[in-house]
Amino acid sequence: MVHLFFDKGPWFRAKRYGYGAGLPFKWQGWVLLFSHMALIVGLALGLGDRPALAFPLILLAGIAPLPIYAARTEGGWKWRWGS
């Protein structure tokens, strides 16, 4: 089952306007997106009483998987003006 995460090909649609990834269209993209959100929410709830520690960890958790999103977006990340 883990070998499916190493499947070649995009997991996310390209955005029509702007920069970055759109919504996932494969289950691997949904798993990545929901686990990313769960990690950030978990850190915020778990470390809410210690903001000096929470802020850098949440920032790191938010930024760290961006290369995966960029690599798995069809057409890569670039500015798009539509169509």
Distance bins in CASP14 RR format, pairs under 12 A and 6 or more apart:
PFRMAT RR
TARGET T0000
AUTHOR 0000-0000-0000
RMODE 2
METHOD distances of the structure
MODEL  1
1 7 0 0 0 0 0 1 0 0 0 0 0
1 27 0 0 0 0 0 1 0 0 0 0 0
1 28 0 0 0 0 0 1 0 0 0 0 0
1 31 0 0 0 0 0 1 0 0 0 0 0
2 28 0 0 0 0 0 1 0 0 0 0 0
2 31 0 0 0 0 0 1 0 0 0 0 0
3 28 0 0 0 0 0 1 0 0 0 0 0
4 11 0 0 0 0 0 1 0 0 0 0 0
4 26 0 0 0 0 1 0 0 0 0 0 0
4 27 0 0 0 0 1 0 0 0 0 0 0
4 28 1 0 0 1 0 0 0 0 0 0 0
4 29 0 0 0 0 0 1 0 0 0 0 0
4 31 0 0 0 0 1 0 0 0 0 0 0
5 11 0 0 0 0 1 0 0 0 0 0 0
5 26 0 0 0 0 0 1 0 0 0 0 0
5 27 0 0 0 0 0 1 0 0 0 0 0
5 28 1 0 1 0 0 0 0 0 0 0 0
5 29 0 0 0 0 1 0 0 0 0 0 0
5 31 0 0 0 0 1 0 0 0 0 0 0
5 32 0 0 0 0 1 0 0 0 0 0 0
5 35 0 0 0 0 0 1 0 0 0 0 0
5 68 0 0 0 0 0 1 0 0 0 0 0
5 72 0 0 0 0 0 1 0 0 0 0 0
6 28 0 0 0 0 1 0 0 0 0 0 0
6 68 0 0 0 0 0 1 0 0 0 0 0
6 71 0 0 0 0 0 1 0 0 0 0 0
6 72 0 0 0 0 0 1 0 0 0 0 0
7 26 0 0 0 0 1 0 0 0 0 0 0
7 27 0 0 0 0 0 1 0 0 0 0 0
7 28 1 0 0 1 0 0 0 0 0 0 0
7 29 0 0 0 0 0 1 0 0 0 0 0
7 72 0 0 0 0 1 0 0 0 0 0 0
8 26 0 0 0 0 0 1 0 0 0 0 0
8 28 0 0 0 0 0 1 0 0 0 0 0
8 71 0 0 0 0 0 1 0 0 0 0 0
8 72 0 0 0 0 1 0 0 0 0 0 0
9 25 0 0 0 0 0 1 0 0 0 0 0
9 26 0 0 0 0 1 0 0 0 0 0 0
9 28 0 0 0 0 1 0 0 0 0 0 0
9 29 0 0 0 0 0 1 0 0 0 0 0
9 71 0 0 0 0 1 0 0 0 0 0 0
9 72 1 0 0 1 0 0 0 0 0 0 0
9 73 0 0 0 0 0 1 0 0 0 0 0
9 74 1 0 0 1 0 0 0 0 0 0 0
9 75 0 0 0 0 0 1 0 0 0 0 0
9 76 0 0 0 0 0 1 0 0 0 0 0
10 21 0 0 0 0 1 0 0 0 0 0 0
10 22 0 0 0 0 0 1 0 0 0 0 0
10 23 0 0 0 0 0 1 0 0 0 0 0
10 24 0 0 0 0 1 0 0 0 0 0 0
10 25 1 0 0 1 0 0 0 0 0 0 0
10 26 1 0 0 1 0 0 0 0 0 0 0
10 28 0 0 0 0 1 0 0 0 0 0 0
10 29 0 0 0 0 1 0 0 0 0 0 0
10 68 0 0 0 0 0 1 0 0 0 0 0
10 69 0 0 0 0 0 1 0 0 0 0 0
10 70 0 0 0 0 0 1 0 0 0 0 0
10 71 0 0 0 0 1 0 0 0 0 0 0
10 72 1 0 1 0 0 0 0 0 0 0 0
10 73 1 0 1 0 0 0 0 0 0 0 0
10 74 1 1 0 0 0 0 0 0 0 0 0
10 75 1 0 0 1 0 0 0 0 0 0 0
10 76 0 0 0 0 1 0 0 0 0 0 0
10 77 0 0 0 0 0 1 0 0 0 0 0
11 21 0 0 0 0 1 0 0 0 0 0 0
11 22 0 0 0 0 0 1 0 0 0 0 0
11 23 0 0 0 0 0 1 0 0 0 0 0
11 24 1 0 1 0 0 0 0 0 0 0 0
11 25 1 0 0 1 0 0 0 0 0 0 0
11 26 1 0 1 0 0 0 0 0 0 0 0
11 27 0 0 0 0 1 0 0 0 0 0 0
11 28 1 0 1 0 0 0 0 0 0 0 0
11 29 1 1 0 0 0 0 0 0 0 0 0
11 30 0 0 0 0 1 0 0 0 0 0 0
11 31 0 0 0 0 1 0 0 0 0 0 0
11 32 1 0 0 1 0 0 0 0 0 0 0
11 33 0 0 0 0 1 0 0 0 0 0 0
11 65 0 0 0 0 0 1 0 0 0 0 0
11 68 0 0 0 0 1 0 0 0 0 0 0
11 69 0 0 0 0 1 0 0 0 0 0 0
11 70 0 0 0 0 0 1 0 0 0 0 0
11 71 0 0 0 0 1 0 0 0 0 0 0
11 72 1 0 1 0 0 0 0 0 0 0 0
11 73 1 0 0 1 0 0 0 0 0 0 0
11 74 0 0 0 0 1 0 0 0 0 0 0
11 76 0 0 0 0 0 1 0 0 0 0 0
12 20 0 0 0 0 1 0 0 0 0 0 0
12 21 1 0 1 0 0 0 0 0 0 0 0
12 22 1 0 1 0 0 0 0 0 0 0 0
12 23 1 0 0 1 0 0 0 0 0 0 0
12 24 1 0 1 0 0 0 0 0 0 0 0
12 25 1 0 0 1 0 0 0 0 0 0 0
12 26 0 0 0 0 1 0 0 0 0 0 0
12 28 0 0 0 0 1 0 0 0 0 0 0
12 29 1 0 0 1 0 0 0 0 0 0 0
12 30 0 0 0 0 1 0 0 0 0 0 0
12 32 0 0 0 0 1 0 0 0 0 0 0
12 33 0 0 0 0 1 0 0 0 0 0 0
12 65 0 0 0 0 0 1 0 0 0 0 0
12 66 0 0 0 0 0 1 0 0 0 0 0
12 68 0 0 0 0 1 0 0 0 0 0 0
12 69 1 0 0 1 0 0 0 0 0 0 0
12 70 0 0 0 0 1 0 0 0 0 0 0
12 71 0 0 0 0 1 0 0 0 0 0 0
12 72 1 0 1 0 0 0 0 0 0 0 0
12 73 1 0 1 0 0 0 0 0 0 0 0
12 74 1 0 0 1 0 0 0 0 0 0 0
12 75 0 0 0 0 1 0 0 0 0 0 0
12 76 0 0 0 0 1 0 0 0 0 0 0
12 77 0 0 0 0 1 0 0 0 0 0 0
13 20 0 0 0 0 0 1 0 0 0 0 0
13 21 1 0 0 1 0 0 0 0 0 0 0
13 22 1 0 1 0 0 0 0 0 0 0 0
13 23 1 0 0 1 0 0 0 0 0 0 0
13 24 1 0 0 1 0 0 0 0 0 0 0
13 25 1 0 1 0 0 0 0 0 0 0 0
13 26 0 0 0 0 1 0 0 0 0 0 0
13 29 0 0 0 0 0 1 0 0 0 0 0
13 69 0 0 0 0 0 1 0 0 0 0 0
13 72 0 0 0 0 0 1 0 0 0 0 0
13 73 1 0 0 1 0 0 0 0 0 0 0
13 74 1 0 0 1 0 0 0 0 0 0 0
13 75 0 0 0 0 1 0 0 0 0 0 0
13 76 0 0 0 0 0 1 0 0 0 0 0
13 80 0 0 0 0 0 1 0 0 0 0 0
14 20 1 0 0 1 0 0 0 0 0 0 0
14 21 1 0 0 1 0 0 0 0 0 0 0
14 22 1 0 0 1 0 0 0 0 0 0 0
14 23 0 0 0 0 0 1 0 0 0 0 0
14 24 0 0 0 0 0 1 0 0 0 0 0
14 25 0 0 0 0 0 1 0 0 0 0 0
14 69 0 0 0 0 0 1 0 0 0 0 0
14 70 0 0 0 0 0 1 0 0 0 0 0
14 72 0 0 0 0 0 1 0 0 0 0 0
14 73 1 0 1 0 0 0 0 0 0 0 0
14 74 1 0 1 0 0 0 0 0 0 0 0
14 75 1 0 1 0 0 0 0 0 0 0 0
14 76 1 0 0 1 0 0 0 0 0 0 0
14 77 0 0 0 0 1 0 0 0 0 0 0
14 78 0 0 0 0 1 0 0 0 0 0 0
14 79 0 0 0 0 0 1 0 0 0 0 0
14 80 1 0 0 1 0 0 0 0 0 0 0
14 82 0 0 0 0 1 0 0 0 0 0 0
14 83 0 0 0 0 0 1 0 0 0 0 0
15 21 1 0 0 1 0 0 0 0 0 0 0
15 22 1 0 1 0 0 0 0 0 0 0 0
15 23 0 0 0 0 1 0 0 0 0 0 0
15 69 0 0 0 0 0 1 0 0 0 0 0
15 73 0 0 0 0 1 0 0 0 0 0 0
15 74 0 0 0 0 0 1 0 0 0 0 0
15 75 0 0 0 0 0 1 0 0 0 0 0
15 76 0 0 0 0 0 1 0 0 0 0 0
15 77 0 0 0 0 1 0 0 0 0 0 0
15 78 0 0 0 0 1 0 0 0 0 0 0
15 79 0 0 0 0 1 0 0 0 0 0 0
15 80 1 0 1 0 0 0 0 0 0 0 0
15 81 0 0 0 0 0 1 0 0 0 0 0
15 82 0 0 0 0 1 0 0 0 0 0 0
15 83 0 0 0 0 0 1 0 0 0 0 0
16 22 0 0 0 0 1 0 0 0 0 0 0
16 23 0 0 0 0 0 1 0 0 0 0 0
16 79 0 0 0 0 0 1 0 0 0 0 0
16 80 1 0 0 1 0 0 0 0 0 0 0
16 81 0 0 0 0 1 0 0 0 0 0 0
16 82 1 0 1 0 0 0 0 0 0 0 0
16 83 1 0 0 1 0 0 0 0 0 0 0
17 78 0 0 0 0 0 1 0 0 0 0 0
17 79 0 0 0 0 1 0 0 0 0 0 0
17 80 1 0 0 1 0 0 0 0 0 0 0
17 81 1 0 0 1 0 0 0 0 0 0 0
17 82 1 0 1 0 0 0 0 0 0 0 0
17 83 0 0 0 0 1 0 0 0 0 0 0
18 77 0 0 0 0 1 0 0 0 0 0 0
18 78 0 0 0 0 1 0 0 0 0 0 0
18 79 1 0 1 0 0 0 0 0 0 0 0
18 80 1 0 1 0 0 0 0 0 0 0 0
18 81 1 0 0 1 0 0 0 0 0 0 0
18 82 0 0 0 0 1 0 0 0 0 0 0
19 66 0 0 0 0 0 1 0 0 0 0 0
19 69 0 0 0 0 0 1 0 0 0 0 0
19 70 0 0 0 0 0 1 0 0 0 0 0
19 73 0 0 0 0 0 1 0 0 0 0 0
19 76 0 0 0 0 0 1 0 0 0 0 0
19 77 1 0 0 1 0 0 0 0 0 0 0
19 78 1 0 0 1 0 0 0 0 0 0 0
19 79 1 0 1 0 0 0 0 0 0 0 0
19 80 1 0 0 1 0 0 0 0 0 0 0
19 81 0 0 0 0 0 1 0 0 0 0 0
20 66 0 0 0 0 1 0 0 0 0 0 0
20 69 1 0 0 1 0 0 0 0 0 0 0
20 70 1 0 0 1 0 0 0 0 0 0 0
20 71 0 0 0 0 0 1 0 0 0 0 0
20 72 0 0 0 0 0 1 0 0 0 0 0
20 73 1 0 0 1 0 0 0 0 0 0 0
20 74 0 0 0 0 0 1 0 0 0 0 0
20 75 0 0 0 0 0 1 0 0 0 0 0
20 76 1 0 0 1 0 0 0 0 0 0 0
20 77 1 0 1 0 0 0 0 0 0 0 0
20 78 0 0 0 0 1 0 0 0 0 0 0
20 79 0 0 0 0 1 0 0 0 0 0 0
20 80 0 0 0 0 1 0 0 0 0 0 0
21 29 0 0 0 0 1 0 0 0 0 0 0
21 32 0 0 0 0 0 1 0 0 0 0 0
21 33 0 0 0 0 1 0 0 0 0 0 0
21 36 0 0 0 0 0 1 0 0 0 0 0
21 65 0 0 0 0 0 1 0 0 0 0 0
21 66 0 0 0 0 1 0 0 0 0 0 0
21 67 0 0 0 0 0 1 0 0 0 0 0
21 68 0 0 0 0 1 0 0 0 0 0 0
21 69 1 0 1 0 0 0 0 0 0 0 0
21 70 1 0 0 1 0 0 0 0 0 0 0
21 71 0 0 0 0 0 1 0 0 0 0 0
21 72 1 0 0 1 0 0 0 0 0 0 0
21 73 1 0 1 0 0 0 0 0 0 0 0
21 74 0 0 0 0 1 0 0 0 0 0 0
21 75 0 0 0 0 1 0 0 0 0 0 0
21 76 0 0 0 0 1 0 0 0 0 0 0
21 77 1 0 0 1 0 0 0 0 0 0 0
21 78 0 0 0 0 0 1 0 0 0 0 0
21 80 0 0 0 0 0 1 0 0 0 0 0
22 29 0 0 0 0 0 1 0 0 0 0 0
22 33 0 0 0 0 1 0 0 0 0 0 0
22 69 0 0 0 0 1 0 0 0 0 0 0
22 70 0 0 0 0 0 1 0 0 0 0 0
22 72 0 0 0 0 0 1 0 0 0 0 0
22 73 1 0 0 1 0 0 0 0 0 0 0
22 74 0 0 0 0 1 0 0 0 0 0 0
22 75 0 0 0 0 0 1 0 0 0 0 0
22 76 0 0 0 0 0 1 0 0 0 0 0
22 77 0 0 0 0 0 1 0 0 0 0 0
22 80 0 0 0 0 0 1 0 0 0 0 0
23 29 0 0 0 0 1 0 0 0 0 0 0
23 30 0 0 0 0 1 0 0 0 0 0 0
23 32 0 0 0 0 0 1 0 0 0 0 0
23 33 0 0 0 0 1 0 0 0 0 0 0
23 69 0 0 0 0 0 1 0 0 0 0 0
23 73 0 0 0 0 0 1 0 0 0 0 0
23 74 0 0 0 0 0 1 0 0 0 0 0
24 30 1 0 1 0 0 0 0 0 0 0 0
24 31 0 0 0 0 1 0 0 0 0 0 0
24 32 1 0 0 1 0 0 0 0 0 0 0
24 33 1 0 1 0 0 0 0 0 0 0 0
24 34 0 0 0 0 1 0 0 0 0 0 0
24 35 0 0 0 0 0 1 0 0 0 0 0
24 36 0 0 0 0 0 1 0 0 0 0 0
24 68 0 0 0 0 0 1 0 0 0 0 0
24 69 0 0 0 0 1 0 0 0 0 0 0
24 72 0 0 0 0 1 0 0 0 0 0 0
24 73 0 0 0 0 1 0 0 0 0 0 0
24 74 0 0 0 0 0 1 0 0 0 0 0
25 33 0 0 0 0 0 1 0 0 0 0 0
25 72 0 0 0 0 0 1 0 0 0 0 0
25 73 0 0 0 0 0 1 0 0 0 0 0
25 74 0 0 0 0 1 0 0 0 0 0 0
26 32 0 0 0 0 1 0 0 0 0 0 0
26 33 0 0 0 0 0 1 0 0 0 0 0
26 72 0 0 0 0 1 0 0 0 0 0 0
26 73 0 0 0 0 0 1 0 0 0 0 0
26 74 0 0 0 0 0 1 0 0 0 0 0
27 33 0 0 0 0 0 1 0 0 0 0 0
27 34 0 0 0 0 0 1 0 0 0 0 0
28 34 0 0 0 0 0 1 0 0 0 0 0
28 35 0 0 0 0 0 1 0 0 0 0 0
28 68 0 0 0 0 0 1 0 0 0 0 0
28 69 0 0 0 0 0 1 0 0 0 0 0
28 72 1 0 0 1 0 0 0 0 0 0 0
29 35 0 0 0 0 1 0 0 0 0 0 0
29 36 0 0 0 0 1 0 0 0 0 0 0
29 37 0 0 0 0 0 1 0 0 0 0 0
29 65 0 0 0 0 0 1 0 0 0 0 0
29 68 0 0 0 0 1 0 0 0 0 0 0
29 69 0 0 0 0 1 0 0 0 0 0 0
29 71 0 0 0 0 0 1 0 0 0 0 0
29 72 1 0 0 1 0 0 0 0 0 0 0
29 73 0 0 0 0 0 1 0 0 0 0 0
29 74 0 0 0 0 0 1 0 0 0 0 0
30 36 0 0 0 0 0 1 0 0 0 0 0
30 37 0 0 0 0 0 1 0 0 0 0 0
30 72 0 0 0 0 0 1 0 0 0 0 0
31 37 0 0 0 0 0 1 0 0 0 0 0
31 38 0 0 0 0 0 1 0 0 0 0 0
31 65 0 0 0 0 0 1 0 0 0 0 0
31 68 0 0 0 0 0 1 0 0 0 0 0
31 72 0 0 0 0 0 1 0 0 0 0 0
32 38 0 0 0 0 0 1 0 0 0 0 0
32 39 0 0 0 0 0 1 0 0 0 0 0
32 64 0 0 0 0 0 1 0 0 0 0 0
32 65 1 0 0 1 0 0 0 0 0 0 0
32 66 0 0 0 0 0 1 0 0 0 0 0
32 67 0 0 0 0 0 1 0 0 0 0 0
32 68 1 0 0 1 0 0 0 0 0 0 0
32 69 1 0 0 1 0 0 0 0 0 0 0
32 71 0 0 0 0 0 1 0 0 0 0 0
32 72 1 0 0 1 0 0 0 0 0 0 0
32 73 0 0 0 0 0 1 0 0 0 0 0
33 39 0 0 0 0 0 1 0 0 0 0 0
33 40 0 0 0 0 0 1 0 0 0 0 0
33 62 0 0 0 0 0 1 0 0 0 0 0
33 65 0 0 0 0 1 0 0 0 0 0 0
33 68 0 0 0 0 0 1 0 0 0 0 0
33 69 0 0 0 0 1 0 0 0 0 0 0
33 72 0 0 0 0 0 1 0 0 0 0 0
34 40 0 0 0 0 0 1 0 0 0 0 0
34 41 0 0 0 0 0 1 0 0 0 0 0
35 41 0 0 0 0 0 1 0 0 0 0 0
35 42 0 0 0 0 0 1 0 0 0 0 0
35 61 0 0 0 0 0 1 0 0 0 0 0
35 62 0 0 0 0 0 1 0 0 0 0 0
35 65 0 0 0 0 1 0 0 0 0 0 0
35 68 0 0 0 0 0 1 0 0 0 0 0
36 42 0 0 0 0 0 1 0 0 0 0 0
36 43 0 0 0 0 0 1 0 0 0 0 0
36 58 0 0 0 0 0 1 0 0 0 0 0
36 61 1 0 0 1 0 0 0 0 0 0 0
36 62 1 0 0 1 0 0 0 0 0 0 0
36 63 0 0 0 0 0 1 0 0 0 0 0
36 64 0 0 0 0 1 0 0 0 0 0 0
36 65 1 0 1 0 0 0 0 0 0 0 0
36 66 0 0 0 0 1 0 0 0 0 0 0
36 68 0 0 0 0 1 0 0 0 0 0 0
36 69 0 0 0 0 1 0 0 0 0 0 0
37 43 0 0 0 0 0 1 0 0 0 0 0
37 44 0 0 0 0 0 1 0 0 0 0 0
37 58 0 0 0 0 0 1 0 0 0 0 0
37 61 0 0 0 0 0 1 0 0 0 0 0
37 62 0 0 0 0 1 0 0 0 0 0 0
37 65 0 0 0 0 0 1 0 0 0 0 0
38 44 0 0 0 0 0 1 0 0 0 0 0
38 45 0 0 0 0 0 1 0 0 0 0 0
38 61 0 0 0 0 0 1 0 0 0 0 0
39 45 0 0 0 0 0 1 0 0 0 0 0
39 46 0 0 0 0 0 1 0 0 0 0 0
39 47 0 0 0 0 0 1 0 0 0 0 0
39 57 0 0 0 0 1 0 0 0 0 0 0
39 58 0 0 0 0 1 0 0 0 0 0 0
39 60 0 0 0 0 0 1 0 0 0 0 0
39 61 1 0 1 0 0 0 0 0 0 0 0
39 62 0 0 0 0 1 0 0 0 0 0 0
39 63 0 0 0 0 0 1 0 0 0 0 0
39 64 0 0 0 0 1 0 0 0 0 0 0
39 65 0 0 0 0 1 0 0 0 0 0 0
40 46 0 0 0 0 0 1 0 0 0 0 0
40 47 0 0 0 0 0 1 0 0 0 0 0
40 54 0 0 0 0 0 1 0 0 0 0 0
40 55 0 0 0 0 0 1 0 0 0 0 0
40 57 0 0 0 0 1 0 0 0 0 0 0
40 58 1 0 1 0 0 0 0 0 0 0 0
40 59 0 0 0 0 1 0 0 0 0 0 0
40 60 0 0 0 0 0 1 0 0 0 0 0
40 61 1 0 1 0 0 0 0 0 0 0 0
40 62 1 0 0 1 0 0 0 0 0 0 0
40 63 0 0 0 0 0 1 0 0 0 0 0
40 64 0 0 0 0 0 1 0 0 0 0 0
40 65 0 0 0 0 0 1 0 0 0 0 0
41 47 0 0 0 0 0 1 0 0 0 0 0
41 48 0 0 0 0 0 1 0 0 0 0 0
41 54 0 0 0 0 0 1 0 0 0 0 0
41 58 0 0 0 0 1 0 0 0 0 0 0
41 61 0 0 0 0 1 0 0 0 0 0 0
41 62 0 0 0 0 0 1 0 0 0 0 0
42 48 0 0 0 0 1 0 0 0 0 0 0
42 54 0 0 0 0 0 1 0 0 0 0 0
42 57 0 0 0 0 0 1 0 0 0 0 0
42 58 0 0 0 0 1 0 0 0 0 0 0
42 61 0 0 0 0 1 0 0 0 0 0 0
43 50 0 0 0 0 0 1 0 0 0 0 0
43 51 0 0 0 0 0 1 0 0 0 0 0
43 53 0 0 0 0 1 0 0 0 0 0 0
43 54 1 0 0 1 0 0 0 0 0 0 0
43 55 0 0 0 0 1 0 0 0 0 0 0
43 56 0 0 0 0 0 1 0 0 0 0 0
43 57 1 0 1 0 0 0 0 0 0 0 0
43 58 1 0 1 0 0 0 0 0 0 0 0
43 59 0 0 0 0 1 0 0 0 0 0 0
43 60 0 0 0 0 1 0 0 0 0 0 0
43 61 1 0 1 0 0 0 0 0 0 0 0
43 62 0 0 0 0 1 0 0 0 0 0 0
43 64 0 0 0 0 0 1 0 0 0 0 0
44 50 0 0 0 0 0 1 0 0 0 0 0
44 51 0 0 0 0 0 1 0 0 0 0 0
44 53 0 0 0 0 0 1 0 0 0 0 0
44 54 1 0 0 1 0 0 0 0 0 0 0
44 55 0 0 0 0 1 0 0 0 0 0 0
44 57 0 0 0 0 1 0 0 0 0 0 0
44 58 1 0 0 1 0 0 0 0 0 0 0
44 59 0 0 0 0 0 1 0 0 0 0 0
44 61 0 0 0 0 1 0 0 0 0 0 0
44 62 0 0 0 0 0 1 0 0 0 0 0
45 54 0 0 0 0 1 0 0 0 0 0 0
45 58 0 0 0 0 0 1 0 0 0 0 0
46 53 0 0 0 0 0 1 0 0 0 0 0
46 54 1 0 0 1 0 0 0 0 0 0 0
46 57 0 0 0 0 0 1 0 0 0 0 0
46 58 0 0 0 0 0 1 0 0 0 0 0
47 53 1 0 1 0 0 0 0 0 0 0 0
47 54 1 1 0 0 0 0 0 0 0 0 0
47 55 0 0 0 0 1 0 0 0 0 0 0
47 56 0 0 0 0 0 1 0 0 0 0 0
47 57 1 0 0 1 0 0 0 0 0 0 0
47 58 1 0 0 1 0 0 0 0 0 0 0
47 61 0 0 0 0 0 1 0 0 0 0 0
48 54 1 0 1 0 0 0 0 0 0 0 0
48 55 0 0 0 0 1 0 0 0 0 0 0
48 57 0 0 0 0 0 1 0 0 0 0 0
48 58 0 0 0 0 1 0 0 0 0 0 0
50 56 0 0 0 0 0 1 0 0 0 0 0
50 57 0 0 0 0 1 0 0 0 0 0 0
50 58 0 0 0 0 0 1 0 0 0 0 0
51 57 0 0 0 0 0 1 0 0 0 0 0
51 58 0 0 0 0 1 0 0 0 0 0 0
51 59 0 0 0 0 0 1 0 0 0 0 0
52 58 0 0 0 0 0 1 0 0 0 0 0
53 59 0 0 0 0 0 1 0 0 0 0 0
53 60 0 0 0 0 0 1 0 0 0 0 0
54 60 0 0 0 0 0 1 0 0 0 0 0
54 61 0 0 0 0 0 1 0 0 0 0 0
55 61 0 0 0 0 0 1 0 0 0 0 0
55 62 0 0 0 0 0 1 0 0 0 0 0
56 62 0 0 0 0 0 1 0 0 0 0 0
56 63 0 0 0 0 0 1 0 0 0 0 0
56 64 0 0 0 0 0 1 0 0 0 0 0
57 63 0 0 0 0 0 1 0 0 0 0 0
57 64 0 0 0 0 0 1 0 0 0 0 0
58 64 0 0 0 0 0 1 0 0 0 0 0
59 66 0 0 0 0 0 1 0 0 0 0 0
60 66 0 0 0 0 0 1 0 0 0 0 0
62 68 0 0 0 0 0 1 0 0 0 0 0
62 69 0 0 0 0 0 1 0 0 0 0 0
63 69 0 0 0 0 0 1 0 0 0 0 0
63 70 0 0 0 0 0 1 0 0 0 0 0
65 71 0 0 0 0 0 1 0 0 0 0 0
65 72 0 0 0 0 0 1 0 0 0 0 0
66 72 0 0 0 0 0 1 0 0 0 0 0
66 73 0 0 0 0 0 1 0 0 0 0 0
66 77 0 0 0 0 1 0 0 0 0 0 0
67 73 0 0 0 0 0 1 0 0 0 0 0
67 76 0 0 0 0 0 1 0 0 0 0 0
67 77 0 0 0 0 1 0 0 0 0 0 0
68 77 0 0 0 0 0 1 0 0 0 0 0
69 76 0 0 0 0 1 0 0 0 0 0 0
69 77 1 0 0 1 0 0 0 0 0 0 0
70 76 1 0 0 1 0 0 0 0 0 0 0
70 77 1 0 1 0 0 0 0 0 0 0 0
70 78 0 0 0 0 1 0 0 0 0 0 0
71 77 0 0 0 0 1 0 0 0 0 0 0
73 80 0 0 0 0 0 1 0 0 0 0 0
74 80 0 0 0 0 0 1 0 0 0 0 0
END
